[in-house]
Amino acid sequence: MSPPYRLYSAKGGGSMIVEVAFTLAGLPFECHDVEWAQVGPESAVLAPLNPLGQIPTVVLPDGSVLTESAAIVLHAAEHAPAAELAPRPGDPRRAAFLRWLVFLNAAVYPTFTYGDDPLRWVEGDEPSAARLRRSTDAHREKLLTWLDREVVREPWFLGERFSALDVYLWTISLWRPGRAWFAEHAPRLHAIALAAEALPAVAAVHARNRS
Ligand SMILES: N[C@@H](CCC(=O)N[C@@H](CS)C(=O)NCC(=O)O)C(=O)O
């Protein structure tokens, strides 16, 4: 029997997207929680696997390493098409799914990368760090407000069809600017986050990450 997927995770982090995706896909996996102080390029645990030192980092059953949440989600969808994490090739919703998955990964997620620990990017200059935090937070709000307008039908981002986009949005809704902001400025994304949070697989991951 092949070994389970090894998911390097941190409580409340983007690894929650992968925990939910692997659960829904029925892929055998074990979480290796890393303390937040050990996350980052200097991480003794993560850096040998992923030079960015980020979570999620996954070691596949064949020993190879997979990083980048969107790539991991697509990998899970490919290995378990029945889990409906992604519309299949040929499905008219496939293009929108790919577009917004990569948008969340490549446009929204980096606002946290540069804003979470801004001192790192401005050579320790405090006033510049405060400005970088403000500008990346403001940019994220703009992106999310724009994304909210792309939701045309309830209850999920793609309409009647659930997908991994909803799990991504649920996770992001737990981070800055927080649920109250979503409720006021991105009500459709807020509704998706609440609907996703009510799914048993998401609720279980949420509980584990709050323990
Ligand atoms: N592009 C990566 C981003 C992952 C990421 O930024 N993870 C955060 C935690 S949620 C992290 O590890 N931050 C530490 C750092 O970037 O140094 C992905 O999509 O998986």
Ligand as a Chemical Component Dictionary entry (heavy atoms), coordinates in Angstrom:
data_LIG
# 
_chem_comp.id                   LIG 
_chem_comp.type                 NON-POLYMER 
_chem_comp.pdbx_formal_charge   0 
_chem_comp.three_letter_code    LIG 
# 
loop_
_chem_comp_atom.comp_id 
_chem_comp_atom.atom_id 
_chem_comp_atom.alt_atom_id 
_chem_comp_atom.type_symbol 
_chem_comp_atom.charge 
_chem_comp_atom.model_Cartn_x 
_chem_comp_atom.model_Cartn_y 
_chem_comp_atom.model_Cartn_z 
_chem_comp_atom.pdbx_ordinal 
LIG N1  N1  N 0 1.198  30.470 -3.389 1  
LIG C1  C1  C 0 1.107  29.713 -2.166 2  
LIG C2  C2  C 0 0.980  30.672 -1.009 3  
LIG C3  C3  C 0 1.050  29.957 0.328  4  
LIG C4  C4  C 0 1.221  30.933 1.478  5  
LIG O1  O1  O 0 1.474  32.119 1.282  6  
LIG N2  N2  N 0 1.070  30.421 2.697  7  
LIG C5  C5  C 0 1.306  31.241 3.855  8  
LIG C6  C6  C 0 0.450  30.797 5.028  9  
LIG S1  S1  S 0 -1.280 30.867 4.701  10 
LIG C7  C7  C 0 2.738  31.119 4.269  11 
LIG O2  O2  O 0 3.258  30.027 4.301  12 
LIG N3  N3  N 0 3.363  32.250 4.570  13 
LIG C8  C8  C 0 4.723  32.317 5.015  14 
LIG C9  C9  C 0 5.632  32.954 3.997  15 
LIG O3  O3  O 0 5.222  33.211 2.842  16 
LIG O4  O4  O 0 6.791  33.173 4.359  17 
LIG C10 C10 C 0 -0.083 28.766 -2.231 18 
LIG O5  O5  O 0 -1.025 29.054 -2.962 19 
LIG O6  O6  O 0 -0.070 27.704 -1.593 20 
# 
loop_
_chem_comp_bond.comp_id 
_chem_comp_bond.atom_id_1 
_chem_comp_bond.atom_id_2 
_chem_comp_bond.value_order 
_chem_comp_bond.pdbx_ordinal 
LIG N1  C1  SING 1  
LIG C1  C2  SING 2  
LIG C1  C10 SING 3  
LIG C2  C3  SING 4  
LIG C3  C4  SING 5  
LIG C4  O1  DOUB 6  
LIG C4  N2  SING 7  
LIG N2  C5  SING 8  
LIG C5  C6  SING 9  
LIG C5  C7  SING 10 
LIG C6  S1  SING 11 
LIG C7  O2  DOUB 12 
LIG C7  N3  SING 13 
LIG N3  C8  SING 14 
LIG C8  C9  SING 15 
LIG C9  O3  DOUB 16 
LIG C9  O4  SING 17 
LIG C10 O5  DOUB 18 
LIG C10 O6  SING 19 
# 
